[in-house]
Amino acid sequence: MRAAEHAADYLSTIDDRPVHATADGDHLRARLAHALDNMGVDPFEVIDNLAASGRDGTVATQGPRYFGFVVGGSIPAATAADWLVSAWDQNAGIYALSPLASVVEDIVAGWMRDFIGVTETWSVGFVTGGQMANFTCLAAARHHVLRAAGWDVERDGLFGAPPVDVIVSDESHYTIFTALRMLGFGAGRLRRIETDGQGSMRVDRLEEALKDSSDPCIICAQAGNVNTGAFDPLASIAALARARGAWLHVDAAFGLWAVASPSLRHLVDGAERADSIATDAHKWLNVPYDCGIAMTAHRESHRRALMLPAHYIQETASERDPHEFTPEESRRARAVPVYAALRVLGRAGLRHLVERCCAHARRMAATLAAHPQVRVLNEVVLNQVLVQCVSATGDASQADALTRQVIAAVQNDGTCWLGGTTWQGKAAMRISVSNWSTTEADIDRSASAILRLIPSGPTEGGRDA
């Protein structure tokens, strides 16, 4: 009960607190880094101390004015469901350990297939996040393309295996590169395809690249550029992949949820023709950490890439054993909060959530762009806004320094929180609108704070900022 009281207090004040953490590492260590007592400490004291430290030492990512990275909050029903998951303390690896976790995963998997418009034969695994969703899908891809070439990579490894032609976008998210490195493909052997001005893969360049090799092939495309929100032309890429006999993987960490909106669904056209899709439920679906989802069109390749039977594991032939579709054995029932979120939102609620965030992003972009010292660098097609600040005199040479200065000032101010990035060689402010609780008033308040912090006079060096 004490923890529930603290949690309720934290959530009830999240809208009003500074978005940045108000305690630094030294303060937190002073509160928390006690010697480990021989006899232990009163549990209420421990919970009270953690709650007080959490109040000051956390970033208000749950709140409506957090725009850093692509991070959603957590809708109340999903948070409540996650508390149940912790109370149940189920190992969701196999049906015998938790029939409930298995059945809920199966139900949510069906809903996901229905959303995307793929057949019931698609496999679905619930993993920690986008990184492991990409890893899981690409492990299935590695198995599939090498098995077609007559090689059993799970038995024989990569030594002596046929070379695999791995093709990525210049704008692929770094988790794609990390997954491929972990799978033994090597960062230096990947072929990168040029993108257009918004970060979408150029199909003409991909078509040229596919003519150069007849090796087993994996293509990695993207639905939702992490900077601009742009989508690769998935339908055209899927057609090329089919003609080449390549496995097409789509990294759709947040962009996949555009399928919920009739006005945005066209952006994801072609994803249903992919061989695998990775997404994050703790981004735009707004469920608690952690919950990535890995989906493939090749159930057996998915299972064979990950599963190594053990004699003591009690399999249940007629029921889902979740560990067959994830790299983990011991794991929490992370599909339960997804179940709660989708049940509470429904199709209409999910559509409104996605469309509302996109409208907020457009409102933010329009408000900032009206200022003479602000340049919006991207077409705001989704929920991402890229901004550069220029000096009052229009001196472009100072834009990078000024943009970074404003980002730091906004983060320190506490009204909202946003991050920085580098886009096409330029420093940029990146604003990601992903939270279910963000309102127009939050957007206006945040935009006002950003504009207030843009200096219009000379900087310390005597030059205009």
C-alpha positions in Angstrom: 0.0 0.0 0.0 2.8 2.4 0.8 4.3 1.9 -2.7 0.9 2.5 -4.3 0.5 5.7 -2.3 3.9 6.9 -3.5 3.2 5.9 -7.1 -0.2 7.7 -7.0 1.4 10.8 -5.6 4.2 10.7 -8.3 1.7 10.4 -11.1 -0.7 13.0 -9.8 2.1 15.7 -9.8 3.8 14.7 -13.0 2.1 17.4 -15.1 3.5 20.2 -12.8 7.0 19.2 -11.9 10.1 20.2 -13.9 10.6 17.8 -16.7 14.3 17.4 -16.0 15.6 15.5 -13.0 16.2 17.8 -10.0 18.7 15.6 -8.2 22.1 14.7 -9.8 24.1 11.6 -9.4 26.0 12.9 -6.3 22.7 13.7 -4.5 21.2 10.3 -5.4 24.3 8.4 -4.3 24.2 10.3 -0.9 20.6 9.1 -0.4 20.9 5.6 -1.7 24.5 4.3 -1.4 24.4 2.9 2.2 26.5 0.1 3.5 24.6 -3.2 3.2 23.4 -4.0 6.7 23.9 -7.4 8.2 20.3 -7.6 9.4 18.6 -5.6 6.7 16.4 -2.4 7.0 12.8 -1.8 7.6 11.0 -2.2 4.3 8.9 1.0 4.7 12.1 2.9 5.2 13.5 1.4 2.0 10.3 2.2 -0.1 10.1 5.7 1.3 13.7 6.4 0.4 13.3 5.0 -3.0 10.1 7.0 -3.6 11.8 10.3 -2.5 14.8 9.6 -4.7 12.5 8.7 -7.6 10.6 11.9 -7.2 13.8 14.0 -7.6 16.0 11.7 -9.7 13.8 10.7 -12.5 13.0 12.5 -15.7 9.3 13.2 -16.2 9.0 11.0 -19.3 5.5 10.0 -18.0 4.5 13.7 -18.3 2.9 15.6 -21.2 5.9 17.8 -22.1 8.6 15.3 -22.6 9.7 15.4 -26.2 13.1 13.8 -26.0 13.8 10.7 -28.0 10.7 8.8 -29.1 9.3 8.0 -25.7 5.7 7.5 -24.9 4.3 7.7 -21.4 2.1 5.0 -20.0 -1.7 5.1 -20.1 -3.2 4.4 -16.7 -4.6 1.0 -17.5 -1.3 -0.2 -18.9 0.5 1.0 -15.7 -2.1 -0.8 -13.6 -1.7 -4.0 -15.6 2.0 -3.8 -15.2 1.6 -3.6 -11.4 -0.4 -6.8 -11.6 2.3 -8.4 -13.7 4.8 -7.6 -10.9 2.4 -8.9 -8.2 1.8 -12.2 -10.1 5.6 -12.6 -10.7 5.0 -15.0 -13.6 7.8 -16.4 -15.7 6.2 -16.1 -19.1 8.6 -18.4 -20.9 6.4 -21.5 -21.2 2.7 -22.3 -20.8 3.3 -24.7 -17.9 4.7 -21.8 -15.9 2.0 -19.3 -16.7 -1.1 -20.3 -18.7 -2.4 -16.7 -18.4 0.8 -15.1 -19.8 0.7 -17.6 -22.7 -2.9 -17.0 -23.6 -2.6 -13.2 -23.3 0.4 -13.3 -25.7 -1.6 -15.3 -28.2 -4.5 -12.9 -28.1 -2.4 -9.8 -28.5 -0.4 -11.5 -31.3 -3.7 -12.0 -33.1 -4.6 -8.3 -32.6 -1.2 -7.2 -34.0 -1.6 -9.4 -37.1 -5.1 -7.9 -37.6 -3.8 -4.3 -37.3 -1.1 -4.8 -39.9 -3.2 -6.9 -42.2 -1.1 -10.1 -42.3 -2.2 -13.7 -42.1 -2.6 -15.9 -39.0 0.6 -17.7 -39.9 2.8 -14.8 -38.9 4.7 -15.4 -35.7 4.9 -12.8 -32.9 7.4 -12.6 -30.0 7.4 -10.1 -27.1 10.9 -8.9 -26.2 12.4 -6.1 -24.2 12.4 -3.3 -26.9 13.3 -2.3 -30.4 16.9 -3.5 -30.1 15.9 -7.0 -29.3 12.9 -7.0 -31.7 15.4 -6.1 -34.5 17.8 -8.8 -33.3 15.1 -11.4 -33.1 13.8 -10.7 -36.6 17.3 -10.6 -38.1 18.2 -13.9 -36.3 15.2 -15.4 -38.1 16.4 -13.8 -41.4 19.9 -15.2 -41.0 18.5 -18.7 -40.4 16.1 -18.4 -43.3 18.4 -17.2 -46.0 21.3 -19.5 -45.1 19.0 -22.5 -44.8 17.8 -21.8 -48.3 21.4 -21.8 -49.4 21.9 -25.2 -47.7 23.6 -24.0 -44.6 22.5 -24.7 -41.0 23.9 -21.7 -39.1 22.6 -22.8 -35.7 24.6 -26.0 -36.0 27.6 -24.9 -37.9 28.0 -21.2 -37.2 29.2 -18.7 -39.7 32.7 -20.1 -40.3 32.6 -21.3 -43.9 29.0 -20.2 -44.4 27.9 -18.7 -47.7 28.3 -14.9 -47.7 25.1 -13.0 -47.0 24.6 -9.7 -48.7 23.2 -7.4 -46.0 21.7 -4.1 -47.3 20.8 -1.2 -45.0 19.8 2.4 -45.4 22.2 5.2 -44.7 19.5 6.3 -42.2 19.0 2.9 -40.5 18.7 3.2 -36.7 21.8 2.2 -34.8 19.9 -0.7 -33.3 19.9 -2.3 -36.7 23.7 -2.1 -36.9 24.1 -3.4 -33.3 21.8 -6.3 -34.1 23.8 -7.2 -37.2 27.1 -7.0 -35.3 25.7 -9.3 -32.6 24.6 -11.7 -35.3 28.2 -11.9 -36.7 27.6 -10.0 -39.9 30.1 -7.2 -39.2 29.5 -3.5 -39.5 32.1 -3.2 -42.3 30.5 -5.7 -44.6 27.1 -4.0 -44.8 26.0 -2.2 -47.9 24.5 1.2 -47.2 21.9 2.7 -49.6 21.7 6.5 -50.1 18.6 8.3 -48.9 16.7 11.4 -50.1 16.5 14.8 -48.4 14.1 13.5 -45.8 16.0 10.3 -45.0 14.0 7.8 -47.1 15.8 5.0 -48.9 16.3 5.7 -52.6 14.7 2.8 -54.5 16.8 3.5 -57.6 20.0 3.1 -55.6 18.6 -0.1 -54.0 17.8 -1.5 -57.4 21.3 -0.9 -58.6 22.8 -2.5 -55.5 20.7 -5.7 -55.9 22.1 -6.3 -59.4 25.6 -6.7 -58.0 25.2 -10.0 -56.1 23.4 -13.3 -56.2 24.3 -14.2 -52.6 21.7 -14.8 -49.9 20.3 -11.4 -49.1 18.7 -9.4 -46.3 17.3 -5.9 -46.8 16.6 -3.6 -43.8 14.1 -0.9 -44.4 12.6 1.7 -42.0 9.1 2.9 -41.2 9.6 6.1 -39.3 12.9 7.9 -39.4 14.0 8.7 -35.9 14.8 12.3 -36.9 12.3 13.2 -39.5 9.6 10.6 -39.2 10.0 9.8 -42.9 9.2 6.3 -44.2 11.1 4.3 -46.7 8.9 3.4 -49.8 8.1 0.0 -48.5 5.9 -1.2 -51.3 8.6 -0.6 -53.9 11.3 -2.1 -51.7 9.1 -5.2 -51.1 8.7 -5.7 -54.8 12.4 -5.6 -55.3 13.0 -7.9 -52.4 10.5 -10.5 -53.8 12.1 -10.4 -57.2 15.6 -10.8 -55.7 14.5 -13.6 -53.2 15.7 -11.4 -50.4 14.4 -11.3 -46.8 12.9 -7.8 -46.1 13.0 -6.6 -42.5 11.2 -3.4 -41.5 12.3 -1.5 -38.5 9.0 0.2 -37.4 9.8 1.0 -33.8 7.2 3.8 -33.7 6.1 4.3 -37.3 4.1 1.0 -37.4 1.4 2.5 -35.3 0.5 4.8 -38.2 -1.6 1.8 -39.4 -4.2 2.9 -36.8 -5.0 6.0 -38.8 -6.8 6.0 -42.2 -5.1 9.3 -43.0 -1.6 7.9 -42.2 -1.9 4.2 -43.1 -0.6 4.8 -46.6 2.8 5.6 -45.1 3.1 1.9 -44.0 1.8 0.4 -47.3 4.0 -2.5 -48.2 4.9 -3.5 -44.6 2.5 -6.4 -44.9 4.7 -7.8 -47.7 7.8 -7.8 -45.5 9.3 -10.9 -44.0 9.7 -9.4 -40.6 8.7 -6.3 -38.7 10.0 -4.9 -35.4 8.2 -2.4 -33.2 8.1 -0.9 -29.7 4.9 -0.9 -27.7 6.5 1.4 -25.1 6.8 4.1 -27.7 3.6 5.2 -29.3 1.3 2.6 -27.8 2.3 4.1 -24.4 2.7 1.0 -22.3 5.4 0.7 -19.5 8.9 -0.4 -20.2 9.8 -2.8 -21.5 8.0 -4.2 -24.5 9.3 -4.7 -28.0 7.4 -6.9 -30.5 9.1 -9.0 -33.2 6.9 -10.4 -36.0 7.8 -12.6 -38.9 6.1 -14.2 -41.9 8.1 -17.3 -41.4 7.1 -19.0 -38.1 9.4 -22.0 -38.4 12.5 -19.9 -39.2 11.6 -17.7 -36.3 11.4 -20.7 -33.9 14.4 -22.5 -35.3 16.6 -19.5 -35.0 16.0 -19.1 -31.3 14.8 -22.4 -29.8 17.1 -25.1 -28.4 14.9 -27.7 -26.6 15.9 -28.9 -23.1 14.8 -32.2 -21.6 13.4 -30.7 -18.4 11.2 -28.0 -20.2 7.6 -29.1 -20.2 6.2 -28.1 -23.6 2.5 -28.0 -24.2 1.7 -29.0 -27.8 -1.7 -27.4 -28.0 -0.7 -24.1 -26.4 1.7 -21.3 -27.1 5.1 -21.5 -25.4 6.3 -17.9 -25.6 10.1 -18.7 -25.3 10.0 -20.2 -28.8 9.8 -16.7 -30.3 12.2 -14.7 -28.1 15.9 -14.9 -27.1 14.9 -15.0 -23.4 13.8 -17.8 -21.3 13.0 -16.1 -17.9 10.9 -13.1 -18.8 8.0 -11.1 -17.4 4.5 -11.2 -18.8 5.1 -8.1 -20.9 2.1 -8.7 -23.2 -0.3 -8.0 -20.4 0.1 -4.2 -20.4 -0.2 -4.3 -24.2 -3.5 -6.2 -23.8 -4.8 -3.6 -21.3 -3.8 -0.7 -23.5 -5.4 -2.1 -26.6 -8.5 -3.1 -24.8 -9.0 0.3 -23.2 -8.1 2.3 -26.3 -9.8 0.2 -28.9 -9.3 1.0 -32.6 -10.8 4.5 -32.3 -8.7 5.4 -29.2 -5.5 4.3 -30.8 -6.3 6.2 -34.0 -7.1 9.4 -31.9 -3.8 8.9 -30.0 -1.7 8.7 -33.1 -3.5 11.5 -35.0 -3.5 13.7 -31.9 0.3 13.4 -31.5 0.8 14.2 -35.2 -1.4 17.2 -35.0 0.5 18.4 -32.0 3.8 18.0 -33.9 2.4 20.1 -36.7 1.2 22.8 -34.2 4.7 22.8 -32.6 6.4 23.2 -36.0 4.1 26.0 -37.1 4.5 27.9 -33.9 8.3 27.6 -33.9 8.6 28.3 -37.7 6.8 31.7 -37.2 9.9 32.9 -35.3 12.4 34.6 -37.6 15.3 32.7 -35.9 13.9 29.2 -36.3 14.1 26.9 -39.3 12.1 23.7 -39.4 14.3 21.2 -41.3 11.9 18.4 -42.1 8.5 17.8 -43.6 6.4 17.0 -40.6 4.7 13.9 -41.9 4.3 12.2 -38.5 5.2 13.1 -34.9 8.8 14.3 -35.4 10.0 17.9 -35.7 13.6 18.9 -36.5 14.5 22.5 -35.7 17.6 24.7 -36.2 18.1 28.1 -34.6 19.9 30.9 -36.5 21.2 34.2 -35.3 19.3 37.4 -35.5 21.5 38.5 -38.3 20.9 35.3 -40.2 24.6 34.2 -39.8 24.4 30.5 -40.8 27.9 29.9 -39.4 26.6 30.3 -35.9 23.6 28.0 -36.3 25.1 24.9 -34.9 26.5 26.6 -31.7 23.2 28.5 -31.2 21.1 25.4 -31.7 23.1 23.5 -29.1 22.9 26.5 -26.8 19.1 26.6 -27.0 18.8 22.8 -26.5 20.9 23.0 -23.3 18.9 26.0 -22.1 15.5 24.3 -22.7 16.7 21.1 -20.9 17.9 23.3 -17.9 14.7 25.4 -17.9 12.4 22.4 -17.1 9.3 23.5 -18.9 9.8 20.7 -21.4 12.6 18.4 -22.4 13.9 17.8 -25.9 17.1 16.4 -27.4 19.7 17.2 -29.9 20.8 15.4 -33.0 22.9 16.0 -36.2 20.9 16.0 -39.4 22.7 16.2 -42.8 25.7 17.7 -41.1 23.7 20.3 -39.1 23.1 20.5 -35.4 19.3 20.2 -34.8 16.8 20.2 -32.0 14.6 17.1 -32.2 11.1 17.2 -30.8 9.2 13.9 -30.6 5.5 14.0 -29.7 4.5 10.5 -28.5 2.7 10.9 -25.1 -1.0 10.1 -24.7 -1.4 12.9 -22.2 0.0 15.8 -24.2 -2.5 18.6 -24.9 -2.5 21.7 -27.2 -1.9 23.7 -24.0 1.3 21.6 -23.4 2.5 22.3 -26.9 1.9 26.0 -26.7 3.5 26.2 -23.2 6.5 24.3 -24.5 6.8 26.3 -27.7 6.7 29.5 -25.7 9.5 28.3 -23.5 11.7 27.3 -26.4 11.2 30.7 -28.2 11.8 32.6 -24.9 15.2 30.9 -24.6 16.5 31.8 -28.1 18.9 34.7 -27.6 18.5 37.6 -30.1 21.6 39.6 -29.1 25.3 38.9 -29.3 26.9 35.9 -27.6 29.8 35.9 -25.3 32.3 36.2 -28.1 30.7 39.4 -29.2 29.1 37.9 -32.3 25.4 37.4 -32.9 24.2 34.1 -31.5 
